[in-house]
Amino acid sequence: MSVEDLLNQIEDLLEEGKSGLLGGGKVKVDAEAIRSIINDIRINMPDEVIQARKIAAERKVILSKASDAAELKIKQAEIQARKLVEEHEITKNAEVNAQEIINEAKRQAAELVEKAKANSNEIVANAQQWAADLKNGASSFVDTIMNESDEILAQSIEDFSRNLNKVRIASQQLKSATAKKNG
């Protein structure tokens, strides 16, 4: 039995329900029959819907981990930059450069998180629309979700890698400046 048929059964039960004393569109229905139909809907729900939900949940976990890793790298860079600046007065120029790199990394990390949130919201909205239009193309919608997720993850990893390289360069510049001062 299809999900559409099961939903029609629920509508039939509501139509057949007994009107309550209070009126206002309220009816008494067989709750067990409706629960049974809902259970059948869950059993008959296409694997693509379940897969789409899992993909959305996994994507949130991956984005959260990427955001946490970016924050950790930023904090480590800030700590290292502070130590070097406090130890050597000559490194003022390096401090300015490092702060610009840190600010840029923060901006890109915030942008990455915002993009991820927007894309997550878009994916959830698409998944809800897809469930409503299940008869008209469930397979193509799942393919679209998976492609978007791959692109977003690839972009996220690329942005994170770029930010990490900038932080490393700043660290090397600070070390070089310190070595020149001491050497």
Order of alpha helices (4+ residues) and beta strands (2+ residues): alpha-beta-beta-alpha-alpha-alpha-alpha
